[in-house]
Amino acid sequence: MKRIVVVTLVAAAVALVLRSAPTHAEGQFLANTLLPPMPVPADNPQTDAKIRLGRQLYFDKRLSVDNTISCASCHAPPTGWANPHATDTGVRGQVGGRNSGTVINSGYMQFQFWDGRAPTLEAQAVGPIANPIEMGETLDNAVKKLNDIPGYLEQFHVVFGSAATADGIGKAIAAFERSIVSGPSPYDRYLMGDREALTPAARRGMELFKGKARCTPCHSGPLFSDQSFHNLGVGQNGDKPDIGREQVTKDARDRGKFKTPTLRNIAQTPPYLHTGTEKTLLDVVEFYDQGGIANDNLDRMMLPLALTQGEKEDLVAFLEALTGPVTDVPYPALPPNADGSPAPDPASVDVKPDVPSVGGAQ
């Protein structure tokens, strides 16, 4: 009788383990596989007219308080849809405290901004407009400005059936941003069977990425991100450390944690980390090799890696092989002002990286 009970208990335990183990489909998300179709929220379907409107808004500086800053000022197409400076420069020459992440593939991310304070791309799209350091405008005044421009008023009626609203602005810009995706990278072509797509160095780097370098616990899934937050110690040794995710959750266990960024097209978006302090991918690998920066909340996976110089260079070669083509987006023609005067030039970007930082957040 006892033997029957033991066997039954063991069988039940095995069944429980099997049920809790990831299915094949779930395992595909954890593996660094091809990108799936872009997820689109049911209340904001993609349409050509909405994407065109969002593209105009993305490049229009009139959404800022002084008509000098647009979304593209900090997320510029020529620099990987990101900012080539360590941190952003907003209205009146104010400099923020975090590096701008790339817009490429941002529609796949479950959380927006480094601290994850925006739960959707729509919420992210309007955040910088009202940020006093970035665009410095109120959403109410941004809406009024757009409704005073006949070309925009007409387009909002076509796309949303109403005049411009803050909700419509966010949905249009988000729809445009969801159209900015990377195509097949050398790594993707390798997965699809082209064994010559990766160089020998990149193949060695791929094995390091999955093995000795311990990258996959955080940089997992098709996006090479676990969609979570980790403390690497970056900036935690300063006089006024950025508390990161804790600012959102109010949980001290989240102190110093920041979102795991995608690694797709990472070679196009230096500098790196939320502080923009690492200038090259090799610098980032060196940082990880040292085990991050010690602090009370350092992620337990941040340990010295003891990589050789050759291994570091191979790892960089693999990271560079994650770069896929991104559709070229020309600067749009913007509707003129109500008095017929032209809109600010969407192609001009005036950044002042030497202005002292006054804080702010991305």
WOPE-V485965 format. One record per backbone hydrogen bond with DSSP energy under -0.5 kcal/mol. CO is the residue of the C=O (numbers start at 0). NH is the residue of the N-H. If there is no record, write none. Layout:
CO,NH / CO,NH
This chain:
0,4 / 1,5 / 2,6 / 3,7 / 4,8 / 5,9 / 6,10 / 7,11 / 8,12 / 9,13 / 10,14 / 11,15 / 12,16 / 13,17 / 14,18 / 15,19 / 16,20 / 22,26 / 23,27 / 24,28 / 25,28 / 25,29 / 26,30 / 29,220 / 30,32 / 40,43 / 46,50 / 47,51 / 48,52 / 49,53 / 50,54 / 51,55 / 52,56 / 53,57 / 54,58 / 55,59 / 56,59 / 57,70 / 57,71 / 58,60 / 59,62 / 60,63 / 60,68 / 63,66 / 69,72 / 69,73 / 70,73 / 70,74 / 75,78 / 75,80 / 75,81 / 76,79 / 78,81 / 80,102 / 81,75 / 87,95 / 89,92 / 90,93 / 93,89 / 94,357 / 94,358 / 97,87 / 99,82 / 102,105 / 104,107 / 105,108 / 111,117 / 112,115 / 113,258 / 116,118 / 117,111 / 119,123 / 120,124 / 121,125 / 122,126 / 123,127 / 125,129 / 126,129 / 126,130 / 127,134 / 128,136 / 130,134 / 130,135 / 133,90 / 134,64 / 137,141 / 138,142 / 139,143 / 140,144 / 141,145 / 142,146 / 143,147 / 145,148 / 147,149 / 148,151 / 148,152 / 149,153 / 150,154 / 151,155 / 152,156 / 153,157 / 154,158 / 155,159 / 155,160 / 155,161 / 156,160 / 164,168 / 165,169 / 166,170 / 167,171 / 168,172 / 169,173 / 170,174 / 171,175 / 172,176 / 173,177 / 174,178 / 175,178 / 176,179 / 178,180 / 179,104 / 180,326 / 183,324 / 184,188 / 185,189 / 186,190 / 187,191 / 188,193 / 189,192 / 192,194 / 193,196 / 198,202 / 199,203 / 200,204 / 201,205 / 202,206 / 203,207 / 204,208 / 205,209 / 206,210 / 207,212 / 207,213 / 208,214 / 208,215 / 210,213 / 214,217 / 214,218 / 217,219 / 217,225 / 219,224 / 220,223 / 222,262 / 222,263 / 227,259 / 229,231 / 229,257 / 230,298 / 231,292 / 232,235 / 234,237 / 237,240 / 240,242 / 242,245 / 242,255 / 242,256 / 243,246 / 244,247 / 244,248 / 245,249 / 249,251 / 250,253 / 251,254 / 253,245 / 253,256 / 256,244 / 257,229 / 258,260 / 262,265 / 264,267 / 265,268 / 271,277 / 272,275 / 273,98 / 276,278 / 277,270 / 277,271 / 279,283 / 280,284 / 281,285 / 282,286 / 283,287 / 284,288 / 285,289 / 286,291 / 287,290 / 288,304 / 288,305 / 294,297 / 298,301 / 300,302 / 307,311 / 308,312 / 309,313 / 310,314 / 311,315 / 312,316 / 313,317 / 314,318 / 315,319 / 316,320 / 318,321 / 319,322 / 320,186 / 321,264 / 321,323 / 322,185 / 324,182 / 327,329 / 331,333 / 336,339 / 340,336 / 344,347 / 348,350 / 351,354 / 355,94 / 359,96 / 361,113
